[in-house]
């Protein structure tokens, strides 16, 4: 026969259970807290690093290009000593303009030459010859036996004279050339002897491959511009600040591969 517990005993048991449950509610979270990984502490933000200061600063607007510009550079003639020396004569004028004059004859001896001999067919047409991208082709002093040289060797020579300051602007937009002139530094450019586009083209073989060019190849010094004309120092006639219609001169410049060389700071 089961006996009933006294009422006081039952109350005591309930009280013990309540106390045990309350202790368990406090103890278990503390135990879990000790088992949980410590929170990752991030380094404080650097001094002054806010969203406002981290935004990129707007770039400065380029200076507007003046409507016209003209640099006074003493003109030089390639004649009589260098009938094929328009490139080094233009380079001599450029060096004079930046305060480092070098005589054209000195430059004619310093420029790289391509020694590849000229070979003609029975009709007197050039079959093979040198590459003006390598060095001066032919003779600079004998008109009928010479051709010329392109921007690469001229840039290399300029860097020998003014280390690190030569700027090969070949392929740059016209606006870049005009900006250089507006900043007071002339630009040597490759055009034609007629200062306009030509239809007289020839091709010969060189050790590096075919060379397509014109015997009208010419180099001048760009010294100024306005709305309608470009101004050049022309070594072919020794004239300074010669005005040439923009369209004509730029047409020839485009044909000759947009070659241009100047001097940087």
Residue pairs with C-beta under 8 A, 6 or more apart in sequence:
65 175
65 178
65 179
65 182
66 182
67 226
67 227
68 224
68 225
68 226
68 227
69 178
69 181
69 182
69 224
69 225
70 223
70 224
70 231
70 241
71 97
71 181
71 184
71 185
71 186
71 223
71 224
72 223
72 240
72 241
73 93
73 94
73 96
73 97
73 186
73 221
73 223
73 233
73 240
74 93
74 96
74 240
75 93
75 233
75 234
75 235
75 238
75 239
75 240
75 241
76 89
76 92
76 93
76 104
76 233
76 235
76 238
77 89
77 235
77 236
77 237
77 238
78 84
78 85
78 86
78 89
78 104
78 235
78 236
79 238
81 104
81 105
81 141
82 88
82 89
82 104
82 105
82 108
82 140
82 141
83 140
83 141
83 142
83 143
83 146
84 138
84 139
84 140
84 141
84 142
84 143
84 146
84 147
84 148
85 104
85 108
85 140
85 141
85 235
86 148
86 218
86 219
86 220
86 235
86 236
87 111
87 136
87 148
87 149
87 154
87 188
87 219
88 104
88 107
88 108
88 111
88 140
88 154
89 104
89 235
90 188
90 219
90 220
90 221
90 233
90 235
91 102
91 104
91 107
91 154
91 157
91 158
91 188
91 261
92 101
92 102
92 103
92 104
92 107
93 186
93 221
93 233
93 235
94 158
94 186
94 187
94 188
94 221
94 261
94 262
94 263
95 101
95 102
95 158
95 161
95 162
95 263
97 185
97 186
97 221
97 223
98 162
98 185
98 263
100 161
100 162
102 161
107 157
108 140
108 141
110 157
110 160
110 161
111 135
111 136
111 149
111 153
111 154
111 157
112 134
112 135
112 136
112 149
112 153
112 156
112 157
113 130
113 135
113 136
114 130
114 131
114 132
114 134
114 135
114 136
114 137
114 206
115 130
116 128
116 129
116 130
116 131
116 137
116 206
116 207
117 129
118 126
118 128
118 129
118 130
118 138
118 145
119 126
119 127
119 128
119 129
120 126
120 127
121 127
125 202
126 202
126 204
127 204
127 205
128 204
128 205
128 206
129 137
129 138
129 147
129 204
129 205
129 206
129 211
130 136
130 137
130 138
130 147
130 206
131 137
131 206
131 207
131 208
131 209
131 211
132 147
132 148
132 149
132 150
132 153
132 211
132 213
132 217
133 150
133 152
133 153
133 208
134 152
134 153
134 206
134 208
135 149
135 153
136 146
136 147
136 148
136 149
136 153
137 146
137 147
137 148
137 149
138 145
138 146
138 147
139 145
139 146
140 146
147 213
147 215
147 217
148 217
148 218
148 219
150 190
150 257
150 259
151 168
151 170
151 190
151 259
151 260
151 261
152 168
154 188
154 261
155 166
155 168
155 261
156 166
158 165
158 166
158 261
158 263
159 165
159 166
162 263
165 263
165 264
165 265
166 261
166 263
166 264
167 180
167 261
167 262
167 263
167 264
168 260
168 261
169 176
169 177
169 180
169 187
169 260
169 261
169 262
170 257
170 258
170 259
170 260
170 261
171 258
172 258
172 260
174 250
177 187
177 189
177 222
177 260
177 262
178 225
180 186
180 187
180 262
181 187
181 222
181 223
181 224
181 225
185 262
185 263
186 221
186 222
186 223
186 233
186 262
187 221
187 222
187 260
187 261
187 262
188 219
188 220
188 221
188 222
188 260
188 261
188 262
189 219
189 220
189 221
189 222
189 232
189 253
189 259
189 260
190 217
190 218
190 219
190 253
190 256
190 257
190 259
190 260
191 218
191 219
191 220
191 249
191 252
191 253
191 256
192 198
192 214
192 216
192 217
192 218
192 252
192 255
192 256
193 216
193 217
193 218
193 236
194 216
194 252
195 218
195 220
195 232
195 234
195 244
195 248
195 249
195 252
196 248
196 249
196 251
196 252
197 248
197 251
197 252
197 254
197 255
198 214
198 216
198 252
198 255
200 214
200 215
200 216
201 212
201 213
201 214
202 212
202 213
202 214
202 215
203 210
203 211
203 212
203 213
204 210
204 211
205 211
214 255
217 256
218 236
219 235
220 232
220 233
220 234
220 235
220 236
221 232
221 233
221 235
222 230
222 231
222 232
222 260
223 231
223 232
223 233
223 240
223 241
224 230
224 231
224 241
225 231
225 246
228 245
228 246
229 243
229 244
229 245
229 246
230 243
230 244
230 245
230 246
230 249
230 250
231 241
231 242
231 243
231 244
232 241
232 242
232 244
232 249
233 239
233 240
233 241
233 242
234 242
253 259
253 260
